[in-house]
């Protein structure tokens, strides 16, 4: 657990040091997928961009893995409806993006089979993503963002039999579809 906290602190320190030019909001990303940082860039003509970096905790809560993976997503969001009610602004959006990272994905089985352990073999993930969500603006400094993200991509890892990248294993990135109904909640602060 201490290792996960250290890695999360490292992501936060790097994110704070390298705040992208043009970022309008920055905040804490929280999901059953993982924890990290998110930047939102200023909206222009009904379009804004988000950059999210986080620790992928797949397999950690169930003790199937001993260390987290790392993920990054960049998305272009199209605002399709805005409204305000009782001093709270609502922004509904959806859009495409790209995801990459070093994560674990390849299960040797599914379900409650105890011999079905995930491979302790991280691999590179590359995916096209689709995001849909709603931002709740509570005034001057604080916003909450609730979204859902699906990734359609590939997972490339060391061949489990030969333990080398000379004979890589390639598969569909399963968690991109399995985790698409996991909510993503981000607490954002205006910069």
C-alpha positions as CSV (number, residue, x, y, z in Angstrom):
1,X,0.0,0.0,0.0
2,X,2.9,2.4,0.8
3,X,4.3,1.8,-2.7
4,X,0.9,2.8,-4.3
5,X,0.8,5.9,-2.2
6,X,4.3,6.9,-3.1
7,X,3.6,6.4,-6.8
8,X,0.4,8.5,-6.5
9,X,2.4,11.3,-4.7
10,X,4.9,11.2,-7.6
11,X,2.1,11.6,-10.2
12,X,0.7,14.6,-8.2
13,X,4.1,16.2,-7.9
14,X,4.9,15.8,-11.6
15,X,1.4,17.0,-12.5
16,X,1.8,20.1,-10.3
17,X,5.3,20.9,-11.7
18,X,4.3,20.5,-15.3
19,X,0.9,22.3,-15.4
20,X,0.2,22.6,-19.1
21,X,0.0,26.0,-20.6
22,X,-3.7,26.9,-21.1
23,X,-5.0,24.6,-18.4
24,X,-8.1,26.2,-16.8
25,X,-8.9,23.6,-14.2
26,X,-6.8,21.0,-12.4
27,X,-8.0,18.3,-10.0
28,X,-8.0,14.9,-8.4
29,X,-9.2,12.0,-10.5
30,X,-10.9,9.2,-8.6
31,X,-12.4,6.0,-9.9
32,X,-12.6,2.2,-9.3
33,X,-10.0,2.2,-12.2
34,X,-7.5,4.3,-10.2
35,X,-6.4,7.6,-8.8
36,X,-4.5,10.5,-10.3
37,X,-4.6,14.0,-11.7
38,X,-6.7,15.7,-14.5
39,X,-6.3,19.0,-16.3
40,X,-9.2,20.6,-18.2
41,X,-8.4,23.2,-20.8
42,X,-10.6,26.3,-21.5
43,X,-13.7,25.8,-23.5
44,X,-13.8,27.4,-26.9
45,X,-16.8,27.3,-29.3
46,X,-18.4,24.4,-27.4
47,X,-15.2,22.3,-27.3
48,X,-12.7,21.6,-24.5
49,X,-9.9,19.1,-23.9
50,X,-9.0,17.0,-20.9
51,X,-5.7,15.3,-20.0
52,X,-5.7,12.6,-17.3
53,X,-2.8,10.7,-15.8
54,X,-3.4,8.1,-13.1
55,X,-2.4,4.9,-11.4
56,X,-4.3,1.9,-12.8
57,X,-5.2,-0.3,-9.8
58,X,-6.6,-3.2,-11.7
59,X,-5.9,-6.3,-9.6
60,X,-4.6,-4.5,-6.5
61,X,-7.8,-4.4,-4.4
62,X,-8.2,-8.2,-4.9
63,X,-4.5,-8.9,-4.3
64,X,-4.1,-10.4,-7.8
65,X,-1.4,-7.8,-8.5
66,X,1.3,-6.3,-6.4
67,X,1.9,-3.0,-8.1
68,X,-0.2,-0.5,-10.1
69,X,0.0,0.3,-13.7
70,X,0.2,3.8,-15.3
71,X,-2.3,5.3,-17.7
72,X,-2.7,8.5,-19.6
73,X,-5.8,9.8,-21.6
74,X,-6.2,12.8,-23.7
75,X,-9.8,13.6,-24.9
76,X,-11.6,16.2,-27.0
77,X,-15.0,16.9,-25.5
78,X,-17.9,18.4,-27.4
79,X,-20.5,20.3,-25.2
80,X,-24.0,19.4,-26.4
81,X,-26.1,21.0,-23.6
82,X,-25.6,23.5,-20.8
83,X,-28.1,24.6,-18.1
84,X,-28.2,26.2,-14.7
85,X,-30.5,25.4,-11.8
86,X,-30.4,26.8,-8.2
87,X,-26.9,28.3,-8.8
88,X,-25.4,25.1,-10.1
89,X,-24.2,24.9,-13.7
90,X,-24.5,21.7,-15.6
91,X,-22.4,20.9,-18.7
92,X,-23.2,17.7,-20.7
93,X,-20.4,16.6,-23.0
94,X,-19.1,13.6,-25.1
95,X,-16.1,13.1,-27.3
96,X,-13.3,10.9,-28.6
97,X,-9.7,10.6,-27.3
98,X,-6.6,8.4,-27.1
99,X,-5.3,6.3,-24.1
100,X,-2.0,4.7,-23.5
101,X,-0.1,3.2,-20.6
102,X,1.7,0.3,-19.0
103,X,-1.1,-1.8,-17.4
104,X,-2.1,-5.4,-16.6
105,X,-5.0,-6.9,-18.6
106,X,-4.4,-10.4,-19.6
107,X,-6.3,-12.7,-17.3
108,X,-5.7,-16.4,-17.7
109,X,-9.4,-16.9,-16.9
110,X,-12.5,-15.2,-15.6
111,X,-14.9,-15.6,-12.8
112,X,-14.4,-17.2,-9.4
113,X,-11.9,-19.9,-10.6
114,X,-9.1,-19.7,-8.0
115,X,-6.6,-21.0,-10.5
116,X,-7.5,-18.1,-12.8
117,X,-4.8,-15.6,-11.8
118,X,-4.0,-12.4,-13.7
119,X,-0.6,-12.4,-15.3
120,X,1.9,-10.3,-13.2
121,X,3.1,-9.3,-16.6
122,X,2.4,-5.7,-17.5
123,X,2.2,-4.6,-21.0
124,X,1.7,-1.5,-23.2
125,X,-1.8,-0.5,-23.9
126,X,-2.8,1.7,-26.9
127,X,-6.5,2.6,-27.4
128,X,-9.0,5.0,-29.0
129,X,-11.4,6.1,-26.4
130,X,-14.9,7.5,-26.1
131,X,-16.0,9.6,-23.1
132,X,-19.4,10.9,-22.0
133,X,-20.0,13.0,-18.8
134,X,-21.5,15.9,-17.0
135,X,-19.7,18.7,-15.2
136,X,-21.3,20.3,-12.1
137,X,-20.1,23.9,-11.6
138,X,-20.7,25.1,-8.0
139,X,-19.4,28.6,-8.4
140,X,-16.1,30.4,-8.4
141,X,-13.5,27.7,-7.6
142,X,-15.0,24.2,-7.5
143,X,-16.4,21.8,-10.0
144,X,-17.3,18.1,-10.0
145,X,-17.0,16.0,-13.2
146,X,-18.7,12.7,-13.5
147,X,-17.9,10.7,-16.6
148,X,-17.7,7.2,-18.2
149,X,-14.9,6.2,-20.6
150,X,-14.5,3.2,-22.9
151,X,-11.3,2.2,-24.6
152,X,-11.0,0.1,-27.8
153,X,-7.4,-1.0,-28.2
154,X,-4.6,-3.5,-27.9
155,X,-2.4,-4.8,-25.1
156,X,1.2,-5.8,-26.0
157,X,3.1,-7.7,-23.4
158,X,6.1,-10.0,-22.9
159,X,5.4,-13.5,-24.1
160,X,4.5,-15.5,-21.0
161,X,6.1,-18.7,-22.2
162,X,9.4,-17.2,-23.5
163,X,9.6,-14.2,-21.1
164,X,10.9,-11.9,-23.8
165,X,9.8,-9.1,-26.1
166,X,11.2,-11.0,-29.1
167,X,8.0,-13.0,-29.2
168,X,5.4,-10.6,-27.9
169,X,1.8,-11.5,-27.0
170,X,-0.8,-9.2,-28.5
171,X,-4.5,-9.2,-27.4
172,X,-7.5,-6.9,-27.3
173,X,-7.5,-4.6,-24.3
174,X,-10.3,-6.3,-22.4
175,X,-10.5,-3.8,-19.5
176,X,-11.3,-1.0,-22.0
177,X,-14.7,-2.6,-22.4
178,X,-15.2,-4.2,-19.0
179,X,-14.4,-1.0,-17.1
180,X,-16.5,1.3,-19.3
181,X,-19.3,1.4,-16.7
182,X,-16.9,2.3,-13.9
183,X,-17.7,6.0,-12.9
184,X,-14.9,8.5,-13.0
185,X,-15.3,11.4,-10.5
186,X,-13.0,14.3,-10.7
187,X,-12.9,17.2,-8.2
188,X,-11.7,20.2,-10.2
189,X,-10.3,23.6,-9.0
190,X,-10.2,26.6,-11.2
191,X,-6.6,27.9,-11.7
